[in-house]
Amino acid sequence: MKPTRGNNSPQWNSTFAYTALSLFPHLLVVPLEEYLELQGAAIGHADRREPLRAYLTGLLLAGERKSVEPMAAKIDPRHVSARHQSMHHFVAQAPWDERVVIGVAREYALEQLERHGPVAAWVVDDTALPKKGDHSVGVARQYCAPLGKQDNCQVAVTVSLANASMSVPCAYRLYLPESWARQRPRRRTAGVPDEIGFEKKWQLALAQIDQLLADDLPRTPVVTDAGYGSASEFREGLSARGLSYAMGVMHETTVWARGYRPVPPPRRSGRGRPATRLRRDPDHRPVSLRALARSLDSSSWQPVRWREGTKGAMQSRFALLEVRVAHRDYRRVEPRVPELLLIEWPSGESEPTRYWLSTVPRPVELAELVRLVKIRWRIERDFQELKDEIGLDHYEGRSWRGFHHHGALCIAAYAFLAAERARLSPPAPVAFLRAARLPKDFRPRGAAGAS
C-alpha cells in the first residue's frame, strides 16, 4: 500500500518524524516501497509479504492505538474483519523468524548511521511494558521503569547500535522470570519454546552480543547501566570475547585503589600443597567505590560538558582514576588487570551519584569517556518513541511468538523512520562549510557605530 496525500488517505505520524517528513510525507513513498521490498524478500513466504506490508504501514501511520484491529481499520476500512484476521495470523501465529526482520532493519539504518559517523557503542538496556493481569507471556511483578515502582510488566532485553547522531535497536528478547520458566502449564499456554529456560538478563544480553559478533558487526565498547554492569560475570564475559566496556556499577562495588593489590599467597614452608590463592587481612582490604570517591581531594574533580540538552548544556563534575576490581579475588590466583573508574559528583549533591568501570583502550580523554557513558540517553529516547509513536507497548496478544513478532516489526518501523530522518539531515558537523572571513572594519547594518 503506497501512502499518498489527500483527505481520504492515512497521514504519516508528524510528531515523531523529522520536520521535513511531516511537511512533505510524499518524500517517504519511494524509500518505503524499497524498504518493504527488502523486508518482504527476507521474510520469505510469498503469503506473508502482504500482511507484512500492512502491519509495518499500520505502525507508521498516525493513531493513538497500534493494536491489530485499529491498524486494520486504517489500512483497509472496507474489509476490516478480513484484514484484521490476516494481520493477526501474521503477527501471532505465522512461523517467521523475527531476527531476520530486525537484521534487515539494522542494516538499512546502519547505512545512514555510519554516514554521520562510525558506530560508537553497543548499548545494552532493557525496556518494561506495563501489563494488567498475569496471562501475557513473561508478565510478573518486577521493577517497571515507566511506572517507577514494582508492578506487573513484561521486560525485554535489548542491544542498540549508537553514535552521537543516531541509534537503532538491533536485538530484542523477552526476559522470562523464574516464576514463568518453571510452570509448564503457563509456558504451554503462551507457546514458550521448550528450549527456553530461565536466564538472567545479563546472560540474555551476552547471547545477543554473541549474535552481533557472529554477524561481524564493527566492534565497539559495550555501554550499559549498573543493572548489568554490576554483574562481574557479564564484564568478564565481554573481556573474554575481546570486547571493551564502559558500564555503570553500584557504589558498594569494592576495588583496590592505585598502588594497592591483594596479598599474594604465602611461600610454601614444610609439607603439603602450596597456597595459590590471593589473600586479604585486617590491615589490607579493598574499599567501596563510595569510600574511595569521598577520599579524593578537590583537584581530582573536573567539570565536563557532554552535549546540549533542551535546557542548555549538560554538564557535571567527574573524576577518573585507575583501580582493580576486588570482587571475590580471594578465590583467584592472579589479581585482575587495572581498569578505569569514572565517578560523577554533580555540584550541589551531598555525595557522588554514578560510577562506571571501563576497559576502553587507552589513552582516553576524560571528556571522551564521559560522552561514551552518557550515550545511553539516545536509547532511552528510542524506546520512549517506540512506545509513544510506534506502539511497542500496544500489543494485546499473550503469546511468546506474538510478543517477539510485534516487537521486531515495531523496531523495523522505527529503524525506517530513523534512517530517513538521518538521510534528510546533513552530517554534523558539515566540515566543508566555512564562513568567509569578514573585513576588520565590517559592521552589520543597524549595529552600534555602523555608518
C-alpha positions in Angstrom: 0.0 0.0 0.0 1.5 3.3 -1.1 0.8 6.2 1.3 -0.4 9.3 -0.5 -1.6 12.7 0.5 -5.3 13.5 0.4 -8.3 13.9 2.6 -9.2 10.2 2.4 -5.8 8.7 2.8 -3.9 8.0 6.0 -1.4 10.5 7.2 2.2 9.9 8.5 2.9 10.4 12.1 4.1 14.0 12.3 5.1 14.0 16.0 7.9 11.5 15.5 9.2 12.1 12.1 11.8 14.7 11.1 10.2 18.1 10.4 10.7 17.9 6.7 9.0 14.5 6.6 6.0 15.8 8.4 5.7 18.7 6.0 6.4 16.6 2.9 5.3 13.0 3.7 5.4 12.1 0.0 9.2 12.0 0.3 8.8 8.7 2.1 6.9 6.9 -0.6 9.8 5.6 -2.7 12.1 4.7 0.2 9.2 3.0 2.0 8.5 0.9 -1.1 12.1 -0.1 -1.4 12.2 -0.9 2.3 9.1 -3.1 2.2 10.6 -5.0 -0.7 13.7 -5.7 1.3 11.7 -6.9 4.3 9.4 -8.9 2.1 12.3 -10.7 0.3 13.9 -11.5 3.7 10.7 -12.9 5.3 10.5 -15.5 2.5 7.0 -16.9 2.1 5.0 -15.0 -0.5 1.8 -15.2 1.5 3.4 -13.2 4.3 4.5 -10.3 2.3 1.1 -8.5 2.1 0.4 -8.7 5.9 4.0 -7.6 6.5 3.4 -4.5 4.4 0.1 -3.9 6.0 1.5 -4.3 9.6 4.5 -2.1 9.0 2.4 0.6 7.3 -0.1 0.5 10.2 2.7 1.1 12.7 4.0 4.0 10.7 0.6 5.7 10.4 -0.6 8.2 13.0 -3.0 6.8 15.6 -3.4 6.6 19.3 -3.7 2.8 19.3 -1.4 0.4 17.4 -3.0 -2.9 18.3 -4.1 -5.1 15.3 -7.7 -4.1 14.9 -7.3 -0.3 14.8 -4.4 -0.7 12.3 -6.6 -3.0 10.2 -9.3 -0.3 10.1 -6.8 2.3 8.9 -5.3 0.1 6.3 -8.5 -1.4 4.8 -11.6 0.3 6.2 -13.9 -1.5 3.8 -12.7 -5.0 4.8 -11.7 -4.6 8.5 -12.6 -8.1 9.6 -10.6 -9.9 6.8 -7.7 -7.5 7.2 -7.7 -8.0 10.9 -7.6 -11.8 10.6 -4.8 -11.7 8.1 -2.6 -9.3 10.2 -3.4 -11.2 13.5 -2.4 -14.5 12.0 0.8 -13.0 10.6 1.9 -11.5 13.9 0.7 -14.1 16.4 0.9 -17.5 14.6 2.9 -17.4 11.3 6.3 -19.2 11.9 8.7 -16.5 10.7 12.0 -15.5 12.3 11.8 -12.1 14.0 15.6 -11.8 14.0 15.6 -11.7 10.2 13.3 -8.7 10.2 15.4 -6.9 12.8 18.5 -7.8 10.8 17.2 -6.1 7.7 16.1 -3.1 9.7 19.6 -2.9 11.3 21.4 -2.9 8.0 19.1 -0.4 6.5 19.5 2.1 9.4 23.3 1.3 9.8 24.0 2.8 6.4 22.6 6.2 7.5 24.1 5.9 11.0 27.6 5.5 9.6 27.1 8.4 7.2 27.0 10.5 10.4 30.0 8.8 12.0 31.2 5.3 13.0 29.2 3.2 15.5 30.5 4.4 18.9 28.9 1.8 21.2 26.8 -1.3 21.6 24.3 -0.2 24.2 22.7 -2.9 26.4 19.5 -1.9 28.1 16.0 -3.2 28.9 12.6 -1.8 28.5 9.5 -2.5 30.6 5.9 -2.8 29.2 3.3 -2.4 31.9 0.5 -5.0 31.8 -2.6 -5.7 33.7 -3.4 -9.3 34.7 -0.9 -12.2 34.6 -1.7 -14.2 31.5 0.5 -12.4 28.9 3.8 -14.2 28.5 6.5 -13.2 30.9 4.3 -10.9 33.0 5.4 -10.7 36.6 5.6 -8.3 39.4 9.0 -6.7 38.9 10.6 -3.2 38.6 8.8 -1.3 35.9 10.7 1.8 34.9 7.8 3.6 33.2 5.9 3.4 36.5 8.9 3.9 38.7 8.0 1.1 41.0 7.4 -2.7 41.3 4.4 -3.7 39.3 3.1 -6.1 36.7 5.0 -5.8 33.5 7.0 -7.5 30.7 10.7 -6.7 30.3 12.6 -7.1 27.1 16.4 -7.1 27.0 17.8 -5.0 24.1 21.1 -4.1 22.4 21.3 -1.0 20.2 24.0 0.5 17.9 24.6 4.1 18.6 26.8 7.1 17.8 26.4 10.8 18.7 23.9 11.4 15.9 21.7 8.3 15.8 20.9 4.9 17.3 18.9 1.9 16.4 17.8 -1.2 18.3 19.2 -4.5 16.8 18.3 -7.1 19.4 15.1 -7.7 21.4 14.3 -10.6 23.7 11.8 -11.2 26.4 13.1 -11.8 29.9 11.3 -14.8 31.3 11.1 -14.7 35.1 11.7 -17.9 37.1 8.1 -18.0 38.1 7.3 -18.4 34.4 10.2 -20.6 33.4 9.2 -23.3 36.0 5.5 -23.5 35.3 4.8 -25.8 32.4 1.1 -25.1 32.0 1.7 -21.4 31.7 4.6 -22.0 29.2 2.4 -24.3 27.1 -0.5 -21.8 27.0 1.8 -18.9 26.0 3.7 -21.0 23.5 7.1 -20.6 25.1 9.6 -22.9 23.2 10.9 -25.9 25.1 14.5 -24.8 24.8 13.8 -21.5 26.5 14.7 -21.7 30.2 15.4 -19.1 32.9 18.3 -16.8 32.2 19.4 -13.7 33.9 19.2 -10.5 32.0 23.0 -10.2 31.6 23.0 -13.7 30.2 20.4 -12.8 27.6 22.5 -9.7 26.7 25.6 -11.7 26.3 23.8 -14.1 23.9 22.6 -11.1 21.9 26.2 -9.8 21.7 27.4 -13.2 20.5 24.9 -12.8 17.6 26.3 -9.4 16.7 29.8 -10.8 16.8 28.6 -13.7 14.6 27.2 -11.1 12.2 30.6 -9.5 12.0 29.5 -6.0 13.0 32.2 -3.4 13.8 33.4 -4.0 17.4 32.9 -1.1 19.7 32.8 -0.7 23.5 29.7 -2.1 25.3 27.9 0.5 27.3 25.2 -0.2 29.9 23.9 0.8 33.3 24.6 -0.7 36.8 21.7 -3.2 36.4 24.1 -5.1 34.0 27.5 -3.7 34.9 27.3 -4.8 38.5 27.4 -8.5 37.3 31.1 -9.3 37.3 30.3 -12.4 35.1 28.9 -10.1 32.4 32.0 -7.9 32.5 34.3 -10.9 32.4 32.3 -12.4 29.6 32.8 -9.3 27.5 36.5 -9.3 28.2 36.8 -13.0 27.3 35.2 -12.1 23.9 37.8 -9.3 23.3 35.3 -6.5 23.8 35.9 -3.4 25.9 33.2 -1.8 28.0 32.1 1.3 29.9 29.4 0.3 32.3 27.7 1.5 35.4 28.3 -0.2 38.7 26.9 0.2 42.2 28.6 2.3 44.9 29.1 -0.8 47.1 31.4 -2.4 44.5 34.8 -2.9 46.1 38.2 -2.1 44.5 41.8 -1.7 45.2 43.0 1.8 44.6 46.0 2.5 42.5 49.2 1.3 44.2 47.3 -1.4 46.2 46.5 -5.0 45.3 45.6 -8.2 47.2 48.1 -10.0 49.3 50.0 -12.8 47.4 49.8 -16.4 48.7 52.4 -17.2 51.4 55.5 -19.1 50.3 55.5 -22.8 50.9 57.1 -24.0 54.2 57.2 -27.6 55.1 54.9 -30.3 53.7 51.6 -30.1 51.9 50.3 -28.3 48.9 51.4 -24.7 48.4 48.8 -22.0 48.7 47.9 -20.4 45.4 45.0 -18.0 46.1 45.2 -14.3 46.9 44.6 -13.2 50.4 43.3 -10.3 52.5 44.0 -9.4 56.1 42.5 -6.9 58.5 45.1 -4.2 57.6 44.9 -4.9 53.9 41.4 -4.7 52.5 39.7 -3.2 49.4 37.4 -0.2 49.7 34.0 0.6 48.3 33.6 3.0 45.4 31.7 5.4 47.6 34.5 5.5 50.2 37.2 5.9 47.5 35.3 8.8 45.9 34.9 10.5 49.2 38.6 10.3 49.8 39.6 12.2 46.7 40.7 15.8 47.0 39.1 18.7 45.2 41.7 18.8 42.5 40.6 15.3 41.3 37.2 16.7 40.1 36.9 18.3 36.7 33.8 19.9 35.0 32.8 18.3 31.7 30.1 19.2 29.2 29.0 16.2 27.1 26.1 17.5 25.0 23.4 20.2 24.5 20.1 19.4 26.1 16.7 21.1 25.7 17.5 23.4 28.7 21.1 24.1 27.8 24.4 22.3 28.2 24.5 19.0 30.0 27.4 19.2 32.4 28.7 17.8 35.7 31.9 17.1 37.7 33.9 13.9 37.1 36.9 12.1 38.4 38.9 9.5 36.5 41.3 7.1 38.2 42.8 3.6 37.9 41.6 0.7 40.1 41.5 -3.1 40.3 38.1 -4.7 40.9 38.3 -6.7 44.1 35.1 -8.8 43.8 35.9 -12.2 45.3 39.5 -12.0 44.2 40.4 -14.2 47.3 39.3 -17.0 45.0 41.7 -16.1 42.3 45.4 -16.8 41.8 46.2 -13.6 40.0 44.8 -10.1 40.6 42.5 -8.6 38.0 44.0 -6.2 35.5 43.6 -2.5 36.2 40.6 -0.7 34.9 39.5 2.9 34.7 36.9 4.2 37.3 34.8 7.2 36.3 32.9 8.9 39.0 30.2 11.6 38.7 29.6 14.0 41.6 27.3 16.9 40.5 27.8 20.3 42.2 25.3 20.7 45.0 24.9 16.9 45.7 26.0 15.6 49.0 27.8 12.6 47.5 28.7 11.0 44.2 25.7 9.9 42.1 27.1 7.5 39.5 30.1 5.2 39.0 31.4 3.4 35.8 34.1 0.9 35.2 35.8 1.0 31.8 38.3 -1.1 29.8 38.2 1.1 26.7 41.6 1.3 25.0 43.9 3.9 26.5 44.8 6.7 26.3 41.3 8.1 26.6 40.4 11.7 27.5 38.0 12.3 30.4 35.5 14.2 28.2 35.6 11.4 25.6 34.8 8.7 28.2 32.0 10.9 29.7 30.4 11.2 26.3 30.6 7.5 25.8 28.9 6.5 29.1 26.2 9.2 28.6 25.3 7.9 25.1 22.6 5.8 26.8 20.2 8.8 26.7 19.7 8.1 23.0 18.4 4.5 23.7 16.1 5.7 26.4 14.7 8.2 23.9 14.4 5.5 21.2 12.2 3.3 23.3 10.1 6.1 24.5 9.4 7.0 20.9 8.9 3.3 20.1 6.1 3.2 22.7 4.6 6.7 22.2 4.6 6.8 18.4 5.1 3.3 17.0 3.1 1.3 19.5 5.6 -1.1 21.0 3.5 -1.5 24.2 0.2 -1.6 22.4 0.2 -5.3 21.5 -2.7 -7.2 23.1 -1.7 -10.8 22.4 -0.3 -13.0 25.1 2.0 -15.5 23.2 5.8 -15.7 23.1 5.7 -15.6 19.3 3.3 -12.6 19.1 5.4 -10.6 21.6 8.6 -11.0 19.6 7.0 -10.6 16.2 5.2 -7.3 17.3 8.5 -6.0 18.9 10.5 -6.9 15.8 8.0 -5.1 13.5 8.0 -2.0 15.7 11.8 -1.9 15.6 11.6 -2.3 11.8 9.2 0.6 11.5 11.3 2.7 13.8 14.5 1.9 12.0 12.9 3.0 8.7 11.9 6.4 10.1 15.2 6.9 12.0 17.1 6.2 8.8 15.0 8.5 6.7 15.3 11.3 9.3 19.1 10.8 9.2 19.1 10.6 5.4 17.5 14.1 5.1 19.8 15.5 7.8 23.2 16.8 6.8 26.1 15.1 8.7 27.1 17.2 11.6 29.4 18.9 11.7 29.3 19.9 8.0 33.0 20.2 7.8 33.2 21.5 4.2 31.2 24.7 5.0 33.3 27.6 6.2 32.3 31.1 6.9 34.1 33.7 4.8 36.5 36.0 6.8 34.9 39.4 7.4 36.9 42.7 7.0 38.2 44.1 10.2 36.1 47.3 9.8 32.9 45.4 9.0 29.8 46.5 11.0 26.4 44.9 10.4 23.7 47.4 9.3 21.9 48.7 12.4 24.8 47.8 14.7 26.1 50.5 17.1 28.7 52.6 15.4 27.7 51.5 11.9 27.9 54.2 9.3 
